[in-house]
Structures are given as C-alpha cells and as structure tokens.
Amino acid sequence: MNFKLDKSGGAIVLLNPKGEVQSQVTYPKQFKDYSYLKANNVWQYSKFPTPGEENNTKDLISGIASPVAILFMKEGDKIRVELTANEEGDIRYTTNGSSVFSTSSKEYKKSILIDSNEVITAALFSETLITKRSVSAVYVDRKAHSLPVLSLVTDPKNLWSDSTGVFIEGLFKNYEDRSDSCERKASIQYFPTDGEVRQQAINFKIYGAGTRRRPKKSMTFKPRGGEMANWFFSSNKNEYIDGFVVRACYSDASRFKNEVVKGVNDIMDSDLLMQEYMPSVLYVNGEYWGVYNIYERKNDDFITAHTGKKVAHVLNGNTRQAKTVKGENTSYVAFLDEINAIDIKSNEAFDLIEKNFEIESLLDFWVHELFTLKADRFNNRFWKSKEESTKWSYVGYDFDIGFVWPINPRTKKHFKEKDAAGIEMFGKCIQNPQFSTRFFSRLSDYMNFGYTEAEVAKILERADALTREEFKLDFGRWKEEFPKSLDIGDSQIKKIAGFMAPRSAYFRDSIAPEFGFDKQVIIRNLAPDGADVFVNGFKLKEEAIYFNDMDISIELKVGSGDFHWEKDGEKVELTNPVSFSVSTVLELKPSN
C-alpha cells in the first residue's frame, strides 16, 4: 500500500485484522535528511537512518533548537547586542541581513556593538539539536513611543523584489496575491509599554482589500515552527493563539470607526462576536511604519476561544452562494428557500428565523450594519457549532466605510429587499411583524444607550488619547506618499460624533413609521439624585425613546425619598414589563 506521512507531524497506528491496535506512535515535525527512530526506548531524530537493520544508537538528536533571544541595549551612539539560548550549543549570527547558515556567519562569544540600523540574524547550532530556522531583529527605541511596538524583520527581497516582493505590484501584481504561496518568512519582536520583550519566528502575508494598493499595508502573521503565546488579547482566554492581524490605521475617514462599533457592542453586552484590538506602532526592517491595530484573527480558534464551542461551519454570506470557509452551506441555502416560500407575515415565518439563527446575534448584527450605514456589506461572517440543534451566529467586522451620511435614502432599500438571497435576507425578515418588533426594540436600545453622542464621545476620547501623539508621527511618515488622505486634525472625530443624533432621528421619523411604529414613547427620570431607572436593563441617564406596541422592562432602584410615575401628567402604577399602545411621556418624579 502506498501512502505518505504528514511532515508537519501525525500518528501511525498498526491494527490486526480484527481492527485492534497493536502498536502506535505519534510523531512530531519531520525534516529532510533526518529520520525519526526509537533507540534506548526513546523516540529521537537521527542523521543516520538504518533501514532494514537495528536502529542506530549513536549521534542521536533529541529535538529542535529553540529560537535565540536577541536583546538590544543603547550604549552611546551604538547598540550593544546580547544573544541567549535555552539549550546548550553555539550561537552564530550575521549583522547584514544575510543568512546565518552562510559562510559569512560568525560565532557569538560575548556581547557585540553594532550601528542602530543593522539587522541581527542568529541561530543555535548543536550536535544534539536540529537547527532549521533563524531569528532576525533590529533595534527599536521603545521610549520614543507611548504605544506598544511591534518590529517586523524580513529579507528585503520579500518586500521589494519584482518577482517575490509582496509590498509592490512587481511582475505579477504581487500584493494582490491572497494564496498561501505569497506567505513570507520573518521574525517579530514585541515591545509592550512595560515588561519583557517577546520574540517569535513568523510567516506573514498581505491582508485586506483596498489597503493592498496603498503603501501602508495590513498584514496577517502566523507562528512559524512552533506556538505563539497570547501577548495581546485579554478577552481571549487561550494561552496560545494561531496568529494575529496588523491592520493599517489611517488618519483619514476610516479612523476610529471600528473602535466605535466595538466600544458600543461592549456597552450593549452584545452576543455578537467582534475582534479585540490593540493600538500599536509597527517597524519594518528598522524603519518606522506608523500606527497599526493588532487584531484577533476571526477564524475557528477565535470563535472557540470566546464561546467555548467547537466550530462546524463558517460562511461568508454576501450572496446566495455563500462562500464556505469551513463545513457546508446546505442548511443555510435550505433556510433561504423556506423563508422565500412561506408567508413572511405568519408566526411560522418567525419560528423559522428563530429556529435557524441565534436571534440576539442576528438582531445586533443588523443594528450595527444598518445604523452605521456600512457600505462594505460583503464583509460578514456567520457560523455554527458542532452541537446538535445549533443555530447560525454572526461575527461583525470592517466598518471603515460607514458613519458618512446619516440621512441617506439608501437605508430604506435594505428594508425593502423582496427575496432572501445570502446576506440580502434582512429585507425579507423585517416584513414579519414579530421580527420587526424585536428589531426596532433592539435598535431603540442601541440608540438610547449605545449609539448616543455621549457614549460615542467617550469611546472617541479614549481612542484619541491613546493614539493622538502617534498619529502625528504617522502623518510625518506618510504625508509624501498620500497627503490627500491624511488628517492630522479632529475633523473625523467630529464627523463621527455628529453622525449619531441625526441618524437616530432618521430611523425614528422616517424608517420606523413604515413598519407601524409611528408613535413614540418617551421615558424620563426627573429624580436622578434619589432613584435610578433601568430600561431594558440599561441605566437611564436623561431620556429613552421607544415605540408603541413594544414591551419595555422598567426597573426602579430607590436610594432615598418618595417617588411616583406620571404618564402624560397623570399618576400611574406600573406593571413590568410596560406595554404602550399609544404615544406617551412617562416620567419618574419626586412625590414631595
């Protein structure tokens, strides 16, 4: 029987004719010109295979050499470099970017002095370890930045060569290549604002769409030849991650938009998954490359880390033929067929939606998409777990093209799509009375407590405080390459903040009435010093606006004093939840 073994590692199992296991071995990563054998009752590597004979017990190799740690220290106008390794052996290095496996490499015996722009490449060589990889790094002055710093070091040919450079168009539209073949080897160092410097061998490739053609590009990083510790993401409870994204931040119209949506999503305690991010500074081969956000990768591991569920199916649902990232789309296509065939206004139609989707995730996904006027609707992702009777849930991302035109007739188009076709299913579902009530109720929660001028201003203030000084440096770095797209002032912050109130008013006055929500319910707390009012679980600050025919949960927490509710000026006793069928003003007032 002919077969191949996976060189990245795997298992071999020997069974007897009854299917009983007679022997088995799990093997690690394999290398060219090395065998993996059992000698002295221990599995080890060997340079001298002995097929058909007793295994060789000489010159055995116990494992793979760990990466060398590179430490830089400023010393006058020079940089002192220390190289250390976890295992015994000789460290060899170069200072000009050339391979450490070349004849030009030198043996490291004590710390060395270099100029600040020299690239250090190093590896550990040992008779008892396999050395197949090196690590490269450059000096970075971490005191020059208020943000964490990420330094990428790679062979310049990986960036600028006409045939292999992924930072340029080159001979083959190099930066447009999205396949795994466009991955390039590199090394990164991570400098937190405080704490030890971390180091990792990685593969990287260009990430995203429009920024591929800009000089400041987004990239995705994956560990090479080992695991990557979770250095960045506190909400991800995994000790290790399978990589991350460095997303280019521009001082233009896209600044802070994803940050606002993520911040509002957190305020609303949403079930909708969104990637955690961390603002940082990137260096490429020792050159300052500007402000970037480090993002989680939105893949299986990301979903499992945040939900605890194993993922069976992942779709990018921009069309009826939703792109299958993992698993299959047959159950989703079957849902589209059913929802198009059924009376959309019936109770059965709502049951069908709720049977196929986690309704809270679905509602919040569409609130973000429609309120922000996100233009890139092709960028969406939904998934199912391996559990029985599981439902589709969403991942929200990429709101760069949004928050532009608060009173936009295009919004109404999304509410009038006749057929459910891929992502274009909302217009069909919103025709169902139960679904529309749930949607406008949740949208009202967001407009009252999340997408408000006050809350968004706080999010923008935090994001701006973190990055304001760094964006000044970023502007200095990139102003020659694309000066028209840069904004070193506050105009974009003002535009985003000014989007909230007119956008909410447009939904309340122009969209909701078309679905029967033409009467507004205004809830106010006129006794904030003595009592807290919670509406649908959210603390009321000034007032909240809902609609007729909605159940509204109101909870009162009294500190001191006597209070009463007035509805349109008349005292009332409230039950919970409260349901209003006409427009009204409900106010909590002190009784004395």
C-alpha positions in Angstrom: 0.0 0.0 0.0 1.3 3.4 -1.0 0.9 6.3 1.5 2.5 9.5 2.7 3.1 10.8 6.2 2.4 14.5 7.0 5.7 16.1 7.5 4.2 18.6 10.0 3.5 15.7 12.4 0.9 13.0 12.9 0.4 9.4 14.1 0.9 5.9 12.8 -1.3 3.1 14.1 -0.9 -0.7 13.3 -4.1 -2.7 13.6 -4.6 -6.5 13.4 -7.3 -7.9 11.0 -9.9 -7.5 13.8 -9.2 -3.8 14.0 -7.4 -4.0 17.3 -4.5 -1.6 17.9 -1.2 -3.5 18.1 1.2 -0.5 18.1 1.1 3.2 17.6 3.3 6.2 17.6 2.7 10.0 17.5 5.5 11.7 15.7 6.5 15.4 15.6 7.5 17.6 12.7 9.9 15.8 10.3 12.9 17.3 8.4 14.7 16.4 5.2 17.7 14.1 5.7 16.7 13.2 9.2 15.0 10.0 10.4 12.8 9.6 13.5 13.5 6.4 15.3 13.2 4.6 18.7 16.5 4.0 20.4 17.2 3.2 24.1 13.4 3.1 24.4 13.1 6.8 23.5 11.9 8.3 20.2 14.6 10.7 18.7 15.9 12.2 15.5 18.9 10.8 13.7 21.1 11.8 10.7 22.0 8.2 10.1 18.9 6.0 9.2 19.4 2.3 9.2 16.5 0.8 7.1 16.3 -3.0 7.5 18.7 -3.0 10.4 18.7 -2.4 14.1 18.3 1.3 14.9 21.4 3.4 15.3 22.1 4.5 18.8 24.9 6.9 18.1 24.7 10.6 17.3 21.0 10.9 18.2 19.3 14.2 18.2 16.8 14.9 21.0 14.8 17.7 19.4 14.6 21.1 17.6 16.7 24.1 18.7 14.6 26.9 20.3 14.9 30.4 18.8 17.7 32.5 20.0 16.7 35.5 22.1 18.1 38.9 20.9 18.5 41.7 23.4 19.4 45.3 22.4 20.8 47.9 24.8 21.6 51.6 23.8 25.2 52.4 24.5 26.2 55.9 23.4 25.6 56.1 19.6 26.0 52.3 19.3 23.8 49.4 20.2 25.0 46.5 22.4 23.6 43.1 21.5 23.3 40.1 23.7 22.3 36.7 22.3 21.0 33.9 24.6 19.6 30.4 24.0 17.7 27.9 26.2 19.8 24.9 25.2 23.5 24.1 25.0 25.3 24.8 21.8 27.0 27.5 19.7 25.2 30.6 18.6 26.1 32.0 15.2 25.0 35.4 13.8 25.2 37.9 11.0 24.8 41.7 11.1 24.0 42.5 7.4 20.7 40.6 6.8 22.5 37.6 5.3 21.6 34.0 6.2 23.1 32.7 9.4 23.6 29.4 7.6 26.1 31.1 5.2 29.9 31.0 5.5 29.8 34.7 6.5 28.2 34.0 9.8 30.2 34.5 13.0 30.3 32.5 16.3 28.8 34.5 19.2 31.1 34.6 22.2 30.2 37.8 24.0 28.0 40.8 23.5 28.7 42.9 20.4 28.4 46.5 19.4 26.5 47.5 16.2 25.0 50.5 14.5 21.3 51.1 15.2 20.1 50.1 11.7 21.9 46.8 11.5 19.9 43.6 11.3 20.9 40.8 13.7 20.2 37.3 12.5 21.0 34.4 14.8 20.5 30.7 15.4 21.6 28.0 17.8 23.7 25.1 16.5 24.1 21.9 18.5 25.2 18.3 17.8 22.1 17.1 19.7 19.5 19.5 18.2 18.1 20.2 14.7 18.7 23.8 13.6 16.4 24.7 10.7 15.4 28.3 11.5 17.0 31.6 12.5 15.6 34.7 14.1 16.2 38.3 13.0 15.7 41.6 14.8 16.7 45.2 14.8 17.0 47.9 17.5 13.9 49.8 18.4 13.8 52.7 20.8 10.7 51.8 22.8 11.0 55.1 24.8 10.1 57.0 21.7 6.6 55.7 21.6 3.6 55.7 24.0 2.1 52.6 22.4 3.4 49.1 22.3 5.8 48.5 19.4 5.9 45.6 17.0 9.0 45.1 14.9 9.0 43.0 11.7 12.3 41.9 10.2 12.5 40.0 6.9 14.7 39.6 3.9 14.2 42.8 1.8 13.6 40.6 -1.2 10.3 39.5 0.5 9.2 43.1 0.4 10.7 44.8 -2.7 11.8 42.2 -5.2 10.0 42.5 -8.6 9.4 38.7 -8.5 8.8 38.0 -4.8 8.3 41.3 -3.0 4.8 41.5 -1.5 4.9 45.2 -0.8 4.9 46.1 -4.5 3.0 45.4 -7.7 6.1 43.9 -9.2 5.9 41.5 -12.1 2.8 39.6 -11.0 0.7 42.1 -9.1 2.5 40.7 -6.1 0.5 42.5 -3.4 -2.8 41.2 -4.8 -1.9 37.6 -4.2 -4.0 36.1 -1.4 -2.9 32.5 -1.6 -0.7 30.7 0.9 2.1 30.8 -1.6 2.5 34.5 -1.0 3.5 34.0 2.7 7.0 35.1 3.5 9.3 34.2 6.4 10.1 36.8 9.0 10.8 37.4 12.7 8.9 39.8 15.0 9.7 41.4 18.3 7.0 42.8 20.6 7.8 45.6 23.0 5.0 46.2 25.5 4.8 49.6 27.2 6.3 47.8 30.2 7.6 44.3 30.7 9.9 42.0 28.8 10.5 42.0 25.1 9.0 38.9 23.3 10.2 37.3 20.1 8.7 35.0 17.5 9.5 33.4 14.1 6.5 34.0 11.9 5.2 33.8 8.3 3.3 36.9 7.0 1.3 37.9 4.0 -0.7 41.0 2.9 -4.2 41.2 4.4 -7.4 43.1 3.4 -8.6 44.6 0.2 -8.2 48.3 -0.6 -5.1 48.8 1.6 -3.2 46.3 -0.6 -2.6 49.0 -3.1 -1.6 51.6 -0.5 2.0 51.9 0.7 0.9 51.3 4.3 -0.4 47.8 4.1 -2.3 45.5 6.5 -0.8 42.0 7.2 -1.6 38.7 8.9 1.1 37.0 11.0 1.2 33.2 11.8 3.8 31.5 14.0 6.4 29.5 12.2 7.7 26.2 13.5 6.0 26.5 16.9 3.3 28.0 19.0 2.7 31.7 19.7 1.9 32.9 23.2 -1.1 35.2 23.6 0.6 38.5 24.1 -2.2 40.8 23.3 -5.8 39.8 23.9 -7.2 39.8 27.4 -10.7 38.7 26.4 -9.2 35.6 24.7 -8.6 33.1 27.5 -6.3 30.8 25.4 -2.7 30.7 26.4 -1.7 30.4 22.8 -3.0 31.9 19.6 -2.6 30.8 16.0 -1.6 34.3 14.8 -3.0 37.8 14.5 -3.6 40.7 12.1 -1.8 44.0 12.0 -4.4 46.4 10.5 -3.2 49.6 8.9 -4.7 52.7 10.7 -5.0 55.8 8.6 -5.5 59.3 9.8 -8.3 59.6 7.3 -12.0 58.8 7.1 -11.6 55.3 8.5 -10.0 56.4 11.8 -11.8 55.2 14.9 -14.8 53.7 13.1 -14.2 50.1 14.1 -13.2 51.3 17.6 -16.6 53.0 18.0 -18.6 49.9 16.9 -16.6 47.6 19.1 -17.0 50.0 22.0 -20.8 50.3 21.5 -21.0 46.5 21.1 -19.3 46.1 24.5 -21.6 48.7 26.2 -24.6 46.8 24.9 -23.2 43.5 26.3 -23.9 42.0 22.8 -23.8 38.3 21.8 -22.4 39.4 18.5 -18.7 38.5 18.3 -16.2 41.2 17.4 -12.4 41.0 17.4 -10.4 42.5 20.3 -7.8 45.0 19.1 -4.9 46.9 20.5 -3.3 50.0 19.0 0.4 49.7 18.4 3.3 51.0 16.4 4.9 48.9 13.6 8.5 48.9 12.4 9.5 47.2 9.2 13.2 46.3 8.9 14.1 49.0 11.4 12.0 51.7 9.6 9.1 53.4 11.4 5.9 52.2 9.6 3.2 54.0 11.6 0.2 53.3 13.7 -1.5 49.9 13.4 -4.1 48.0 15.3 -3.3 44.4 16.3 -6.5 42.4 15.8 -7.5 38.8 16.6 -7.9 36.6 13.6 -11.6 35.9 13.1 -11.3 32.2 12.5 -12.3 28.9 14.2 -9.9 29.4 17.1 -11.2 32.9 17.7 -14.8 31.7 17.9 -14.0 28.8 20.1 -11.9 31.0 22.5 -14.8 33.4 23.0 -17.7 31.0 23.1 -16.2 27.7 24.2 -17.9 26.0 21.2 -16.2 23.9 18.5 -17.0 25.2 15.1 -18.5 23.1 12.4 -19.5 25.6 9.7 -18.3 29.1 8.8 -19.7 31.1 5.9 -19.1 34.5 4.3 -22.6 35.2 3.3 -22.5 38.0 0.8 -24.6 36.1 -1.8 -26.9 33.2 -2.0 -23.9 31.1 -2.9 -22.3 32.0 0.5 -18.6 31.3 0.4 -17.9 28.3 2.5 -14.9 29.0 4.8 -15.5 25.7 6.6 -18.1 22.9 6.6 -21.1 23.4 4.3 -23.8 25.9 3.4 -26.6 23.5 2.6 -28.6 24.2 5.7 -28.3 27.9 5.1 -29.5 27.6 1.5 -32.4 25.5 2.6 -33.4 28.3 5.1 -33.3 30.8 2.2 -35.6 28.5 0.1 -38.0 28.0 3.0 -38.2 31.7 4.0 -38.9 32.7 0.4 -41.7 30.1 0.1 -43.5 30.8 3.3 -46.0 33.6 4.2 -43.5 36.0 5.7 -46.0 37.7 7.9 -47.0 34.4 9.6 -45.9 33.2 13.0 -44.4 30.2 11.3 -42.0 32.5 9.4 -40.7 34.0 12.7 -40.4 30.5 14.1 -38.3 29.6 11.1 -36.0 32.5 11.6 -35.6 31.8 15.3 -35.0 28.1 14.5 -32.1 28.9 12.2 -30.4 31.9 13.9 -29.4 33.0 17.4 -31.9 35.8 17.3 -29.9 38.2 19.6 -26.8 37.8 17.4 -28.8 38.3 14.3 -30.5 41.4 15.5 -27.3 43.1 16.8 -25.5 42.3 13.6 -28.2 44.1 11.6 -28.4 47.0 14.0 -24.6 47.7 13.6 -24.7 47.2 9.8 -27.7 49.5 9.2 -27.2 52.1 11.9 -23.5 52.8 10.8 -24.6 52.7 7.1 -21.8 50.2 6.5 -21.1 50.1 2.7 -18.9 47.0 2.7 -21.8 44.6 3.2 -19.8 41.8 1.5 -17.7 41.6 4.7 -19.7 39.5 7.1 -19.3 36.1 8.6 -21.6 33.6 10.4 -21.0 30.2 11.9 -22.5 27.1 13.5 -21.1 24.9 16.3 -20.9 21.1 16.3 -23.6 20.9 18.9 -27.0 19.4 18.0 -29.8 21.8 17.0 -27.2 24.6 16.8 -28.1 27.9 15.1 -26.2 30.4 13.0 -24.4 33.2 14.9 -22.6 36.3 13.5 -19.2 37.9 13.6 -19.2 41.7 13.0 -16.2 43.5 11.5 -14.9 46.1 9.0 -16.8 49.3 9.5 -14.2 51.5 7.8 -16.7 52.7 5.1 -19.5 54.0 7.3 -20.7 56.8 9.5 -20.8 59.1 6.5 -24.3 60.2 5.5 -26.8 60.0 8.4 -29.8 60.9 6.4 -29.4 58.5 3.5 -32.3 57.2 1.3 -30.2 54.2 0.6 -31.1 52.9 4.0 -34.7 52.3 3.0 -33.5 50.0 0.2 -32.2 47.5 2.8 -35.7 47.3 4.4 -37.4 46.5 1.1 -35.5 43.6 -0.4 -38.1 41.2 -1.6 -36.2 37.9 -1.6 -33.8 36.4 1.0 -30.6 35.9 -1.0 -27.5 35.4 1.0 -26.7 38.4 3.1 -29.7 40.1 1.5 -32.2 38.4 3.8 -32.9 41.3 6.1 -35.5 43.0 3.9 -37.5 39.7 3.8 -37.3 39.1 7.5 -38.2 42.6 8.5 -41.6 42.2 6.9 -42.5 39.7 9.7 -44.3 41.7 12.5 -42.6 39.7 15.3 -39.2 40.2 13.8 -39.7 43.9 13.1 -40.9 44.5 16.7 -37.8 42.7 18.0 -35.6 44.6 15.6 -36.9 48.1 16.3 -36.9 47.4 20.1 -33.2 46.3 20.0 -32.4 49.3 17.7 -34.0 51.6 20.2 -31.9 50.1 23.0 -28.8 50.9 20.9 -30.0 54.4 20.0 -30.8 55.2 23.7 -27.8 53.6 25.4 -25.0 52.8 22.9 -25.0 54.9 19.7 -25.5 58.1 21.6 -23.5 61.3 21.3 -22.3 61.0 24.9 -21.2 57.3 24.8 -19.6 57.6 21.4 -17.8 60.8 22.5 -16.3 58.8 25.4 -15.1 56.0 23.1 -13.6 58.5 20.7 -11.9 60.4 23.5 -10.3 57.2 24.8 -9.1 56.1 21.4 -7.8 59.5 20.5 -5.9 59.9 23.8 -4.1 56.6 23.1 -3.1 57.5 19.6 -3.0 61.3 19.2 0.7 61.7 19.6 1.5 58.6 17.5 -0.7 59.8 14.7 1.4 62.9 14.5 4.4 60.7 13.8 2.4 58.6 11.4 1.5 61.8 9.4 5.1 62.7 9.2 6.0 59.2 7.9 3.3 59.0 5.2 2.5 62.6 4.1 4.6 62.4 1.0 3.1 59.1 -0.2 -0.6 60.1 0.0 -1.1 63.5 1.6 -4.7 64.0 0.5 -5.9 61.0 2.6 -4.3 62.2 5.8 -6.0 64.3 8.5 -3.9 65.5 11.4 -6.8 67.4 13.0 -10.1 66.4 14.7 -12.4 66.6 11.7 -13.1 62.9 11.5 -13.8 62.7 15.2 -16.3 65.5 14.9 -17.9 63.8 11.9 -18.4 60.5 13.7 -19.7 62.2 16.9 -22.1 64.4 14.8 -23.5 61.3 13.0 -25.3 59.9 16.0 -28.3 62.2 16.7 -29.4 62.8 13.1 -29.0 59.1 12.3 -31.3 58.1 15.3 -33.8 60.8 14.3 -33.9 59.4 10.7 -34.7 55.9 11.9 -37.3 57.2 14.3 -39.0 59.6 12.0 -38.6 58.0 8.5 -37.9 54.3 8.9 -39.9 53.0 11.9 -43.2 54.5 10.9 -43.2 52.5 7.7 -43.5 49.4 9.9 -46.2 50.7 12.1 -44.1 52.3 14.8 -45.4 55.8 14.3 -45.9 56.8 17.9 -43.0 57.4 20.3 -42.8 56.6 24.0 -40.5 58.9 25.9 -39.2 57.7 29.3 -37.6 60.3 31.7 -36.1 60.2 35.2 -36.7 63.6 36.8 -35.4 62.5 40.1 -31.9 61.2 39.3 -30.5 62.1 42.7 -32.7 59.8 44.6 -33.5 56.9 42.2 -32.0 55.0 39.3 -34.2 53.9 36.5 -33.2 50.9 34.4 -34.9 50.4 31.0 -34.5 47.0 29.4 -31.6 46.5 31.7 -29.8 49.8 30.9 -29.4 52.7 33.2 -31.5 55.7 32.1 -29.5 58.9 32.1 -31.7 61.6 30.6 -34.4 60.1 28.5 -35.1 57.0 26.4 -37.3 56.8 23.3 -39.2 53.7 22.3 -42.3 53.0 20.2 -45.9 51.9 20.6 -46.7 48.2 20.8 -43.4 47.3 22.4 -42.9 45.6 25.8 -40.5 47.7 27.8 -38.9 46.5 31.0 -38.5 49.2 33.7 -36.8 48.6 37.0 -36.6 51.2 39.7 -33.8 51.3 42.3 -34.7 53.9 45.0 -32.0 55.5 47.2 -34.0 57.8 49.4 -37.2 59.7 49.2 -40.7 59.1 47.7 -41.3 58.9 44.0 -44.1 58.3 41.6 -44.6 57.7 37.9 -46.6 60.1 35.8 -48.0 59.2 32.3 -48.8 62.3 30.3 -49.1 64.2 33.6 -51.3 61.7 35.3 -50.0 59.5 38.2 -49.9 55.8 37.3 -48.9 52.4 38.8 -46.6 50.4 36.5 -46.5 46.7 35.9 -43.4 45.1 34.5 -42.9 44.9 31.5 -44.7 48.0 30.5 -46.5 48.0 27.1 -47.8 51.1 25.4 -50.2 51.2 22.5 -50.2 55.0 22.0 -47.6 57.7 22.2 -46.9 58.9 25.7 -44.5 60.5 28.0 -43.6 58.5 31.2 -41.8 60.4 33.9 -40.4 59.4 37.3 -40.9 62.4 39.7 -40.3 63.0 43.4 -43.5 63.0 45.4 -42.7 65.9 47.7 
